[in-house]
Amino acid sequence: MKTPFLKLLVIALAITCTSCKKEVALSEYKYAEKGIVLNCDKFDLKLLNEALFTFENDITNAYSKDKKNLTQAYAQFVRNAVSGRAKYEDIVSPHTLAVFEVLKSKSELWDLNNTNSKLNYNSPVFKCISENLQSKDLKTTLKALISTNSMTTKLFGPALISGYRSAISDKYLSAYMALDLFYAKLFDVDTSKITQKEEKVDFNSLPETPKAN
């Protein structure tokens, strides 16, 4: 009587283990030496900071490759992203794509049914980012749009275009831009074009970012 039951139990456990989602991990952290500038509880801070710095490296290479001017890079990127003209296949590096693959596995970060953005505006990490924005005007506008369920890049875009310079010192604003204007868009990008790139990073020319105390 017990033998069939045990066999069924073993089969059930095997099926369960086979169907378990494998944990996705990042094999290399290229910007770990830049420190932790984003502190949001209940999220992988090392991953979140890596996502920010590789995003900034990508937009700098795309929009200010010779001068390595992060302010200029943000100016061009934000305008293009808000207007829908950003060519992500040309901007994103293979390392950033690897970071994105790990970010995708953080289900709490995304709302894939949202027609306006894949980012989950009600996730704990996004709430942390929005609460820590230094600009009171941007914070007020963002909260108002989210509370009325009308948050879109088109509506928040003019405020971002006007206040993009704050992203140089306000890394929570940078993180918002990275997640909503960059990583959330990669769900709809043909990543096969990105994996064929040959990535070269000059760490001596990366824009400086203040480390957290």
Secondary structure by P-SEA (a helix, b strand, c coil): caaaaaaaaaaaaaaaaaacccbbbbcccccccccccccccccaaaaaaaaaaaaaaaaaaacccccccaaaaaaaaaaaaaaccccccccccaaaaaaaaaaaaccccccccccccccccccaaaaaaaaacccaaaaaaaaaaaaacccccccaaaaaaaccccccccaaaaaaaaacccccccccccccccccccccccccccbbbbbcc
